[in-house]
Amino acid sequence: MAKPIALQMYSLREEAAADLIGTLRKVAEIGYVGVEPDELQGMRPEEYARVASDLGMKVCSTWPTALPENETMSEFMQQQRAFGTTIVVLEPDPSEYETVETVTGAAAALEEKARSY
């Protein structure tokens, strides 16, 4: 059985900027079952998730530009719930990969953020 494949919508950012719903429709027609949103083009996360669902897809993950600070964590988590996903993809600073100690430190910081919520 083939595994479901999702599409990072950043790959189609120009098309989505011109017509987000039409682009999502084409992505679903191709056979994708999941998407990772990029720009919402004015949609609220729950609207985006509903459109994806109506097209037979789900929001499988999100990719914020940065990990939220403690004061914005609640808003960020509400957004994740609205999307219906628990997976957040982050692009760490390259310096976080330099040594075992920096990787361990970055992981500890992420764990602390997760526990703070």
NUNUZA-426107 format. One record per residue (C-alpha): residue number from 1; x, y, z; residue in three letters. Coordinates in nm, 2 decimals, padded with zeros to 4 digits. Each point is the difference from the previous one (the first is absolute). Layout:
BEGIN
{NUM; {X; Y; Z}; "ALA"},
...
end
This chain:
BEGIN
{1; {00.00; 00.00; 00.00}; "MET"},
{2; {00.14; 00.34; -00.10}; "ALA"},
{3; {00.06; 00.25; 00.28}; "LYS"},
{4; {-00.19; 00.32; -00.01}; "PRO"},
{5; {00.21; 00.30; -00.12}; "ILE"},
{6; {-00.05; 00.36; 00.10}; "ALA"},
{7; {00.12; 00.31; -00.17}; "LEU"},
{8; {00.18; 00.30; 00.15}; "GLN"},
{9; {-00.21; 00.29; -00.15}; "MET"},
{10; {00.31; 00.22; 00.00}; "TYR"},
{11; {00.09; -00.19; -00.32}; "SER"},
{12; {-00.31; 00.15; -00.16}; "LEU"},
{13; {00.02; 00.34; 00.17}; "ARG"},
{14; {-00.04; 00.21; -00.32}; "GLU"},
{15; {-00.29; -00.20; -00.12}; "GLU"},
{16; {-00.17; 00.00; 00.34}; "ALA"},
{17; {00.05; 00.38; 00.03}; "ALA"},
{18; {-00.20; 00.04; -00.32}; "ALA"},
{19; {-00.27; -00.26; 00.09}; "ASP"},
{20; {00.04; -00.19; 00.32}; "LEU"},
{21; {-00.32; -00.20; -00.02}; "ILE"},
{22; {00.05; -00.09; -00.36}; "GLY"},
{23; {00.36; -00.10; 00.07}; "THR"},
{24; {-00.11; -00.22; 00.29}; "LEU"},
{25; {-00.27; -00.15; -00.23}; "ARG"},
{26; {00.27; -00.09; -00.26}; "LYS"},
{27; {00.22; -00.15; 00.27}; "VAL"},
{28; {-00.28; -00.22; 00.12}; "ALA"},
{29; {-00.08; -00.10; -00.36}; "GLU"},
{30; {00.36; -00.11; -00.05}; "ILE"},
{31; {-00.05; -00.24; 00.29}; "GLY"},
{32; {00.16; 00.16; 00.30}; "TYR"},
{33; {-00.17; -00.07; 00.33}; "VAL"},
{34; {00.17; 00.25; 00.21}; "GLY"},
{35; {00.14; 00.35; -00.01}; "VAL"},
{36; {00.23; 00.21; 00.21}; "GLU"},
{37; {-00.12; 00.36; -00.03}; "PRO"},
{38; {00.21; 00.30; -00.10}; "ASP"},
{39; {-00.18; 00.33; -00.03}; "GLU"},
{40; {-00.37; -00.01; 00.09}; "LEU"},
{41; {-00.09; 00.28; -00.24}; "GLN"},
{42; {-00.24; 00.15; 00.26}; "GLY"},
{43; {-00.16; -00.33; 00.11}; "MET"},
{44; {-00.02; -00.09; 00.36}; "ARG"},
{45; {00.17; -00.34; 00.09}; "PRO"},
{46; {-00.34; -00.17; 00.06}; "GLU"},
{47; {-00.12; 00.12; -00.34}; "GLU"},
{48; {00.31; -00.13; -00.17}; "TYR"},
{49; {-00.04; -00.34; 00.18}; "ALA"},
{50; {-00.37; -00.01; -00.11}; "ARG"},
{51; {00.09; 00.07; -00.36}; "VAL"},
{52; {00.27; -00.27; 00.00}; "ALA"},
{53; {-00.24; -00.24; 00.17}; "SER"},
{54; {-00.28; 00.07; -00.25}; "ASP"},
{55; {00.26; -00.09; -00.27}; "LEU"},
{56; {00.09; -00.33; 00.17}; "GLY"},
{57; {00.32; 00.13; 00.15}; "MET"},
{58; {00.12; 00.09; 00.35}; "LYS"},
{59; {00.25; 00.24; 00.14}; "VAL"},
{60; {00.28; -00.23; 00.09}; "CYS"},
{61; {00.24; 00.25; 00.15}; "SER"},
{62; {00.09; 00.36; 00.02}; "THR"},
{63; {00.33; 00.18; -00.06}; "TRP"},
{64; {00.02; 00.33; 00.20}; "PRO"},
{65; {00.28; 00.24; -00.07}; "THR"},
{66; {00.11; -00.03; 00.36}; "ALA"},
{67; {-00.09; -00.17; 00.32}; "LEU"},
{68; {-00.24; 00.22; 00.19}; "PRO"},
{69; {00.11; 00.18; 00.31}; "GLU"},
{70; {-00.17; -00.09; 00.33}; "ASN"},
{71; {-00.24; 00.30; -00.02}; "GLU"},
{72; {-00.12; -00.11; -00.34}; "THR"},
{73; {00.00; -00.38; 00.06}; "MET"},
{74; {-00.37; -00.01; 00.09}; "SER"},
{75; {-00.10; 00.17; -00.32}; "GLU"},
{76; {00.23; -00.23; -00.20}; "PHE"},
{77; {-00.15; -00.31; 00.17}; "MET"},
{78; {-00.35; 00.12; -00.08}; "GLN"},
{79; {00.10; 00.04; -00.36}; "GLN"},
{80; {00.14; -00.36; 00.00}; "GLN"},
{81; {-00.33; -00.13; 00.14}; "ARG"},
{82; {-00.19; 00.19; -00.26}; "ALA"},
{83; {00.20; -00.16; -00.28}; "PHE"},
{84; {-00.05; -00.34; 00.17}; "GLY"},
{85; {00.37; -00.09; 00.01}; "THR"},
{86; {00.25; -00.07; 00.27}; "THR"},
{87; {00.30; 00.00; -00.22}; "ILE"},
{88; {00.21; 00.31; -00.02}; "VAL"},
{89; {00.31; 00.00; -00.23}; "VAL"},
{90; {00.27; 00.25; 00.10}; "LEU"},
{91; {00.32; 00.10; -00.18}; "GLU"},
{92; {00.26; 00.04; 00.27}; "PRO"},
{93; {00.29; 00.24; -00.03}; "ASP"},
{94; {00.29; -00.17; -00.16}; "PRO"},
{95; {00.21; 00.07; 00.31}; "SER"},
{96; {-00.22; -00.24; 00.19}; "GLU"},
{97; {00.15; -00.29; -00.20}; "TYR"},
{98; {00.37; 00.08; 00.06}; "GLU"},
{99; {00.06; -00.23; 00.29}; "THR"},
{100; {-00.17; -00.27; 00.21}; "VAL"},
{101; {-00.03; 00.27; 00.27}; "GLU"},
{102; {-00.17; 00.25; -00.22}; "THR"},
{103; {-00.24; -00.26; -00.13}; "VAL"},
{104; {-00.08; -00.12; 00.36}; "THR"},
{105; {-00.05; 00.37; 00.10}; "GLY"},
{106; {-00.24; 00.06; -00.28}; "ALA"},
{107; {-00.19; -00.31; 00.08}; "ALA"},
{108; {-00.02; 00.10; 00.37}; "ALA"},
{109; {-00.13; 00.35; -00.10}; "ALA"},
{110; {-00.27; -00.15; -00.22}; "LEU"},
{111; {-00.10; -00.24; 00.28}; "GLU"},
{112; {-00.02; 00.28; 00.25}; "GLU"},
{113; {-00.23; 00.20; -00.24}; "LYS"},
{114; {-00.22; -00.31; -00.04}; "ALA"},
{115; {-00.03; -00.04; 00.38}; "ARG"},
{116; {-00.07; 00.37; 00.05}; "SER"},
{117; {-00.33; -00.05; -00.18}; "TYR"},
end
